[in-house]
Amino acid sequence: MSAVPRGVPPWVRPTARVVVLAPDGRVLLLGARLTGPDAVPGDVLFWATPGGGVEEGESVRVAAARELAEEVGLVVAPEALEGPVWMRRHVGRFGDQEIDSRETFFVLRDVEHVVVPGARTELEVRADEPHRWWSASEVAASAEAFAPRELAELLPEVLSGPWTGPPRFVDG
């Protein structure tokens, strides 16, 4: 991995994510397996909600709905998404690029869906991310890494019912 030259600012990337909840309260998470665009997929590094970058001219809500269709084959109207519920800033490396990800999270409730990836990018196809429906207690008891890091503490709040307040800023 090459180092980012001094003085090169990180790529600021607006990102939309969706906390997809099954009727029984389980949450759909995808297992990230790549450390960079040219890396060979390895073991799961962390589990995260479906989502990705906001495209030029696209609202965050529309991007969230598009990402659901692309990543897990779930087609929903942007208006069906609740929130935003959380906002998170995460600065990290992906290959030789430092990325300043500005994430906005929405909720989609009562989903019964078999994951079938849709129009994934070449990188997403190569990453071959596993998916899993997790209960809140499984997340809390797991030694796996999650994004956001405090997912176990955050889930009960969204599971308790419709989000009515402003978005909550969450940690790493």
C-alpha positions in Angstrom: 0.0 0.0 0.0 1.4 3.4 -0.9 1.2 6.3 1.4 -1.0 9.3 0.6 1.3 12.3 -0.2 1.5 14.9 2.5 -1.0 17.7 2.1 -3.5 15.6 0.0 -6.9 16.1 1.6 -9.1 13.1 2.1 -11.9 12.5 -0.3 -15.1 13.8 1.3 -17.8 11.2 0.5 -21.5 11.8 1.3 -22.9 8.4 2.1 -26.5 7.1 2.6 -27.2 3.9 4.7 -30.3 2.0 5.7 -31.0 0.1 8.9 -33.2 -2.6 7.4 -35.4 -4.3 10.1 -37.3 -7.5 9.8 -40.7 -7.8 11.5 -39.0 -9.7 14.3 -36.5 -6.9 14.8 -33.5 -8.5 13.2 -31.2 -6.1 11.3 -29.7 -6.8 7.9 -25.9 -6.3 7.8 -23.3 -6.8 5.1 -19.8 -8.1 5.8 -17.1 -5.8 4.4 -14.1 -7.8 3.1 -11.9 -5.4 1.2 -9.1 -3.2 2.4 -8.7 -1.4 -0.9 -9.9 -1.4 -4.5 -7.1 -3.8 -5.6 -7.2 -6.0 -2.5 -8.2 -9.7 -2.5 -11.3 -10.3 -0.5 -10.4 -11.7 2.9 -12.3 -12.4 6.1 -15.1 -10.1 7.2 -13.4 -6.9 8.6 -16.7 -5.5 10.0 -20.5 -5.7 9.5 -22.4 -2.6 8.3 -25.8 -1.6 7.0 -26.4 -1.5 3.3 -25.5 1.8 1.7 -23.0 3.7 -0.3 -22.0 7.0 -1.9 -24.4 9.7 -2.9 -24.2 10.4 -6.7 -24.0 13.9 -8.2 -27.4 15.6 -8.1 -29.0 12.9 -5.9 -30.5 13.5 -2.5 -29.3 11.4 0.4 -32.8 9.8 0.7 -32.9 8.8 -3.0 -29.3 7.5 -2.7 -30.3 5.3 0.2 -33.2 3.8 -1.8 -31.0 3.3 -4.8 -28.3 1.6 -2.7 -30.8 -0.9 -1.3 -31.8 -1.9 -4.8 -28.2 -2.2 -5.9 -26.7 -4.0 -2.9 -29.5 -6.3 -1.7 -32.2 -6.2 -4.5 -34.7 -4.4 -2.3 -36.7 -1.8 -4.3 -38.5 0.8 -2.1 -39.7 4.3 -2.6 -37.4 6.9 -1.0 -40.5 8.1 1.0 -40.7 4.7 2.7 -37.5 5.4 4.5 -37.8 6.7 8.1 -35.5 9.4 9.3 -32.7 10.3 9.0 -32.1 8.7 12.4 -28.3 8.8 12.7 -25.4 10.7 11.2 -21.8 9.6 11.4 -18.5 10.9 10.3 -15.8 8.3 9.7 -12.4 9.0 8.3 -10.4 5.9 7.2 -8.3 4.4 4.5 -9.4 2.4 1.5 -6.3 1.3 -0.3 -4.1 4.4 -0.7 -7.1 6.8 -0.5 -8.1 8.5 2.7 -11.9 8.8 2.8 -13.9 11.2 5.0 -17.3 9.5 4.9 -20.3 11.6 6.0 -23.0 9.0 6.6 -26.7 9.5 6.9 -28.7 6.6 8.2 -32.4 5.9 7.5 -34.6 3.0 8.8 -36.9 0.7 6.8 -39.2 -1.4 9.0 -41.0 -4.7 8.7 -39.0 -6.0 5.8 -39.3 -9.6 4.7 -36.8 -10.0 1.9 -34.4 -12.6 0.4 -31.2 -10.8 -0.4 -30.4 -10.8 -4.1 -27.9 -8.2 -5.2 -29.0 -6.0 -8.0 -26.9 -3.7 -10.1 -23.7 -3.9 -8.1 -20.5 -2.2 -9.2 -17.5 -4.2 -10.4 -15.9 -3.6 -7.0 -19.0 -4.8 -5.1 -19.2 -8.0 -7.2 -15.5 -8.7 -6.5 -15.9 -8.0 -2.8 -18.6 -10.7 -2.6 -19.9 -9.4 0.7 -21.8 -11.9 2.8 -25.1 -10.8 4.4 -26.8 -11.9 7.6 -29.9 -10.9 9.6 -28.7 -10.2 13.2 -30.9 -9.9 16.3 -30.0 -7.0 18.7 -28.9 -9.6 21.3 -26.6 -11.2 18.7 -25.0 -7.9 17.8 -24.6 -7.1 21.6 -23.0 -10.5 22.3 -20.7 -10.7 19.3 -17.0 -10.1 19.2 -17.3 -9.0 15.5 -16.7 -5.3 14.6 -19.7 -3.2 13.5 -20.1 0.1 11.8 -21.1 2.2 13.6 -19.0 0.8 16.4 -21.8 1.4 18.9 -24.5 -0.4 16.9 -25.5 -2.7 19.8 -26.3 0.4 21.9 -28.1 2.2 19.0 -30.4 -0.6 17.9 -32.8 -0.7 20.8 -33.7 3.0 20.2 -34.7 2.4 16.6 -36.4 -0.9 17.4 -38.7 0.8 20.0 -40.8 2.5 17.3 -40.9 5.1 14.7 -38.2 7.8 14.9 -39.7 11.1 15.7 -36.7 13.3 16.7 -33.8 14.8 14.8 -31.0 12.6 13.7 -28.6 11.5 16.4 -24.8 11.9 15.8 -23.1 8.6 16.5 -19.5 7.6 17.0 -17.2 5.7 14.6 
